[in-house]
Amino acid sequence: MEIGAEQPIYGKYDEAFDAELKTYIDNLVSAHGVVDCPQAFKLAKKLQEECAEFARLSQNETYWNLSHRAIVIAWLKACVLYVANGCQWEKTIEDFVRWSLQYDLWCKMQFFGEDIEKANQEGERIGTRGPRNLLELLPDEFRFEDIQRVRAKQGMTNDKRKCSQMIRQWVHRKYVLQMTDDSFVKSDKFRKH
């Protein structure tokens, strides 16, 4: 097609298809004022906690920053689907919104993650696979040097202050238990993930 040419509509949508969509469209058109959807809010809080946990475990600031807007978008989708469904919450709405958030963050990290990371810090880029859960890359029992090695391998700084900050956060969140000044073990809480 030429640039700017009228786009053809593909597929054949018969009257039965239009009738099936009509209820949803009518629900959206007739919605006015404030519609409260506590399930969407609860889901958004749960997704926020999950993104925060992954950000802590991967130590990826870019992922963390991109997750904020992605969660808002997911919440808005949940609200629209709730209204379209006649203000009835269904598990399929939650499943779609969860998938949509994960896909949104994957796209953002895939297409923009490296450039954002590069702009935010000097040094090598992290790579195209996106952030990794650093704790999963460590053995069940590990030492401080293992933390430094894993961070360096992921293209992150391995200076003592940053590594100490990360491990303190993991201990505080009960992902790991500190055995000695220099040795740690993954907690049962983390192993259940």
C-alpha positions in Angstrom: 0.0 0.0 0.0 1.0 3.6 -0.5 1.9 5.7 2.5 -1.4 7.2 3.8 -3.6 4.9 1.7 -6.9 3.7 3.2 -6.3 0.6 5.2 -8.5 -2.4 4.4 -10.3 -4.2 7.2 -9.4 -7.8 7.2 -11.7 -10.6 8.3 -15.4 -11.0 8.0 -17.4 -9.9 10.9 -21.0 -11.1 10.6 -24.1 -9.9 12.6 -23.5 -12.7 15.2 -20.1 -11.3 16.0 -21.5 -7.7 16.2 -24.3 -9.0 18.5 -21.7 -10.7 20.8 -19.7 -7.5 21.2 -22.8 -5.2 21.6 -23.3 -5.9 25.3 -19.6 -5.0 26.1 -19.7 -1.9 24.0 -23.1 -0.8 25.5 -21.6 -1.3 29.0 -18.7 1.0 28.1 -20.9 3.6 26.5 -23.3 3.7 29.4 -20.7 4.1 32.1 -20.7 7.4 33.8 -19.2 8.9 37.0 -16.9 7.0 39.3 -16.9 3.2 39.0 -15.1 1.5 41.9 -13.4 -1.8 41.1 -11.7 -3.0 44.3 -10.5 -6.2 42.5 -8.5 -4.1 40.0 -6.9 -2.1 42.8 -6.1 -5.2 44.8 -4.5 -6.7 41.6 -2.5 -3.6 41.0 -1.1 -3.7 44.5 -0.2 -7.4 44.1 1.5 -6.7 40.7 3.4 -3.8 42.3 4.7 -6.1 45.1 5.8 -8.7 42.5 7.6 -6.1 40.4 9.3 -4.7 43.5 10.4 -8.1 44.5 11.8 -8.9 41.1 13.6 -5.5 41.0 15.2 -6.2 44.4 16.3 -9.6 43.3 17.6 -8.5 39.9 18.9 -5.2 41.2 17.7 -3.7 37.9 16.8 0.0 38.3 15.6 0.3 34.7 13.1 -2.5 35.2 12.0 -1.0 38.5 11.5 2.5 36.9 9.6 1.1 33.9 7.4 -1.1 36.1 5.7 2.0 37.6 3.9 3.1 34.4 3.3 -0.5 33.3 1.4 -1.2 36.5 -0.8 1.9 36.0 -1.5 0.8 32.4 -2.4 -2.7 33.7 -4.7 -1.2 36.3 -6.5 0.9 33.7 -7.0 -2.2 31.5 -8.5 -4.1 34.4 -10.9 -1.2 35.0 -12.0 -1.0 31.4 -12.5 -4.8 31.2 -14.5 -4.7 34.5 -16.8 -2.0 33.1 -17.1 -3.7 29.7 -18.1 -6.9 31.6 -21.0 -5.2 33.3 -19.0 -4.5 36.5 -18.4 -8.2 37.1 -14.9 -9.3 38.0 -13.7 -12.6 36.5 -10.5 -14.6 36.8 -9.9 -14.2 33.1 -9.6 -10.4 33.5 -6.9 -10.9 36.1 -5.1 -13.5 33.9 -5.2 -11.2 30.9 -4.0 -8.1 32.9 -1.2 -10.1 34.5 -0.1 -11.4 31.0 -0.4 -7.9 29.6 1.8 -6.4 32.3 4.5 -9.0 31.8 4.4 -8.5 28.0 4.5 -4.7 28.4 7.6 -4.9 30.6 9.2 -7.5 28.3 8.7 -5.1 25.3 10.0 -2.1 27.3 13.1 -4.0 28.4 13.7 -5.5 25.0 13.4 -2.3 23.0 14.5 0.4 25.4 16.1 -1.3 28.4 19.7 -1.3 27.1 19.5 2.3 25.9 18.1 3.5 29.2 20.7 1.5 31.1 23.5 2.9 29.0 22.2 6.4 29.5 21.9 5.9 33.3 25.4 4.5 33.9 28.7 4.4 32.2 30.3 1.1 31.3 29.2 -1.9 29.5 25.6 -2.7 28.6 23.9 -5.5 30.5 22.8 -7.4 27.4 19.6 -8.2 25.5 18.1 -10.8 27.7 16.8 -8.3 30.2 17.3 -8.3 34.0 18.2 -11.6 35.8 17.3 -12.6 39.3 20.8 -12.4 40.8 19.9 -14.7 43.7 19.0 -17.4 41.3 22.4 -17.2 39.8 24.1 -17.9 43.2 24.4 -21.3 44.8 22.2 -22.1 47.9 25.2 -21.3 50.1 27.5 -18.5 48.9 30.1 -16.0 50.0 30.5 -12.3 49.5 33.0 -12.9 46.6 30.3 -14.9 44.8 28.0 -11.9 45.0 30.7 -9.7 43.5 31.4 -12.3 40.8 27.7 -12.6 39.8 27.2 -8.8 39.7 30.3 -8.4 37.5 29.2 -11.1 35.2 25.8 -9.3 34.8 27.6 -6.1 33.8 26.9 -4.4 37.2 29.4 -2.8 39.5 30.9 -5.2 42.0 32.3 -2.6 44.4 31.9 -3.6 48.1 29.4 -0.8 49.0 26.9 -1.8 46.3 27.2 -5.5 47.0 26.8 -4.9 50.8 23.8 -2.8 50.2 22.2 -5.5 48.0 22.9 -8.3 50.5 21.5 -6.2 53.4 18.3 -5.7 51.5 18.1 -9.4 50.8 18.7 -10.3 54.5 16.1 -7.7 55.5 13.5 -9.1 53.0 14.4 -12.6 54.3 15.5 -13.9 51.0 18.8 -15.0 52.6 20.1 -15.7 56.0 23.6 -14.5 57.1 25.7 -17.3 58.5 28.9 -15.4 59.2 30.3 -12.0 58.2 31.2 -13.4 54.8 28.7 -16.3 54.2 25.0 -16.6 53.4 22.4 -19.2 52.6 19.2 -18.8 50.7 16.1 -18.9 52.9 13.2 -21.3 52.7 11.0 -18.3 51.6 13.2 -17.7 48.5 13.5 -21.4 47.7 9.6 -21.7 47.5 9.5 -19.2 44.6 
